[in-house]
Amino acid sequence: MLKIGKLKLKSNLILAPMAGVSDLPFRLLNRRFGCELAFIEMINVRSLSYKMRKTKKMLSASPKDRPLGIQIIGCEEEFISRALDALDSYEYDVLDFNAACPVKKVARRGEGAALLKNPKKLNKLLKIIVKNSVKPVTVKIRTGWGKDSINAKDAALFSQDAGISALFIHGRNREQGYSGEVNYGVIKDVKKALDIPVIGSGDVFSPELAKKMLDETGCDGLLVARGALGNPWIFKEIKGFLKNEKIIKRPAQNEIADVILEHLDACIDFYGPIHGVKKFHKFFGWYTKGVQNVRALREKSFRVKTKDEMFEIIRAFRKLTNG
Ligand SMILES: Cc1cc2nc3c(=O)[nH]c(=O)nc-3n(C[C@H](O)[C@H](O)[C@H](O)COP(=O)(O)O)c2cc1C
């Protein structure tokens, strides 16, 4: 099975870090359906150094939420070191460094995917992290900065040289953002070039696409991101499909409604009733995407403010029959 440093994982299916999404309720729910390692969303090293309240909330975890990955993003050595000190008081298993975020504001500061333009700097920062981290260190990269500057292999080799334990690669370049084709060829080249485990990311939306990523790249594991939005069942489905089992794709409406309720309850427990319901709006949208006759309900759901109103929406959803 997949090993990241000394950490042995029972499965190679990993829940990706997703900003605004990967909180404790979301991670625990996905674990119940077979995700092994799960990541908290990226955390800026400055916010970590300043021990901001919002950052502490992001880092909230529980004993059931293991193995757990924390991802940091930044480019200043001083703040990276301070962030590592701040992380001493947290329980987690893997420390990932983000060299993949495409957001303009982030790249302008020289962070995230901007580091792909400077693999030597990436190497230097990773060396500092590896030296000061008590946990195995990984990096997440993209295929390159743009279509004319695909340099993932180079960036990956510079990263490996810094002593990291595994590498995550999203098979798109920074210009592509989150659309356009995933470049399986580049992931394959990176996998061939490295001695450490390589985990592929990009369009793992179904068991078939999961298999395609594994088959076409030879990668050691999969990072599931948008495929898990409103669909924690994806982990079970991928596992079954890879074992050639017969799988049922979309669960029955009643089961979806049960999971929606469970997720809403967890959000309310974690954030409190007002914030919890607000946070849940987008999840309800994801759970009900593609369901027939649900449009009016979805529109209404985005406006509800209280727990009881949301319960009412879920009750109505449960009653809906397809067709
Ligand atoms: C809403 C959202 C937030 C994301 N936030 C992060 C993040 O915090 N750190 C990171 O490394 N990648 C982040 N990603 C990228 C995903 O981890 C993943 O690599 C990417 O979405 C490609 O996988 P997919 O095509 O299966 O969604 C984010 C993606 C989405 C959709």
The ligand as an SDF file (V2000), in Angstrom:
LIG
                    3D

 31 33  0  0  0  0  0  0  0  0999 V2000
  -13.0780   24.7530   -4.2690 C   0  0  0  0  0  0  0  0  0  0  0  0
  -11.6650   24.2570   -4.4430 C   0  0  0  0  0  0  0  0  0  0  0  0
  -10.7050   24.6080   -3.5210 C   0  0  0  0  0  0  0  0  0  0  0  0
   -9.3900   24.1340   -3.6630 C   0  0  0  0  0  0  0  0  0  0  0  0
   -8.4660   24.4450   -2.6930 N   0  0  0  0  0  0  0  0  0  0  0  0
   -7.2310   23.8890   -2.7550 C   0  0  0  0  0  0  0  0  0  0  0  0
   -6.3030   24.0620   -1.6910 C   0  0  0  0  0  0  0  0  0  0  0  0
   -6.5960   24.6810   -0.6540 O   0  0  0  0  0  0  0  0  0  0  0  0
   -5.0660   23.5080   -1.8410 N   0  0  0  0  0  0  0  0  0  0  0  0
   -4.7190   22.7760   -2.9590 C   0  0  0  0  0  0  0  0  0  0  0  0
   -3.6070   22.2920   -3.0390 O   0  0  0  0  0  0  0  0  0  0  0  0
   -5.5870   22.5820   -3.9430 N   0  0  0  0  0  0  0  0  0  0  0  0
   -6.8290   23.1020   -3.8710 C   0  0  0  0  0  0  0  0  0  0  0  0
   -7.7420   22.8330   -4.8550 N   0  0  0  0  0  0  0  0  0  0  0  0
   -7.3450   21.9370   -5.9750 C   0  0  0  0  0  0  0  0  0  0  0  0
   -7.7160   20.4770   -5.6960 C   0  0  0  0  0  0  0  0  0  0  0  0
   -7.0390   19.9800   -4.5650 O   0  0  0  0  0  0  0  0  0  0  0  0
   -7.4190   19.5760   -6.9270 C   0  0  0  0  0  0  0  0  0  0  0  0
   -6.0450   19.4600   -7.1220 O   0  0  0  0  0  0  0  0  0  0  0  0
   -8.0580   20.1190   -8.1980 C   0  0  0  0  0  0  0  0  0  0  0  0
   -9.3980   20.5240   -7.9690 O   0  0  0  0  0  0  0  0  0  0  0  0
   -8.0240   19.0770   -9.3220 C   0  0  0  0  0  0  0  0  0  0  0  0
   -8.8010   17.9690   -9.0020 O   0  0  0  0  0  0  0  0  0  0  0  0
  -10.2920   17.7430   -9.6030 P   0  0  0  0  0  0  0  0  0  0  0  0
  -10.2220   18.0670  -11.0800 O   0  0  0  0  0  0  0  0  0  0  0  0
  -10.5470   16.2860   -9.3190 O   0  0  0  0  0  0  0  0  0  0  0  0
  -11.2000   18.6650   -8.8640 O   0  0  0  0  0  0  0  0  0  0  0  0
   -9.0370   23.3210   -4.7600 C   0  0  0  0  0  0  0  0  0  0  0  0
  -10.0180   22.9800   -5.6910 C   0  0  0  0  0  0  0  0  0  0  0  0
  -11.3030   23.4260   -5.5410 C   0  0  0  0  0  0  0  0  0  0  0  0
  -12.3490   23.0120   -6.5630 C   0  0  0  0  0  0  0  0  0  0  0  0
  1  2  1  0
  2  3  1  0
  2 30  2  0
  3  4  2  0
  4  5  1  0
  4 28  1  0
  5  6  2  0
  6  7  1  0
  6 13  1  0
  7  8  2  0
  7  9  1  0
  9 10  1  0
 10 11  2  0
 10 12  1  0
 12 13  2  0
 13 14  1  0
 14 15  1  0
 14 28  1  0
 15 16  1  0
 16 17  1  0
 16 18  1  0
 18 19  1  0
 18 20  1  0
 20 21  1  0
 20 22  1  0
 22 23  1  0
 23 24  1  0
 24 25  2  0
 24 26  1  0
 24 27  1  0
 28 29  2  0
 29 30  1  0
 30 31  1  0
M  END
$$$$
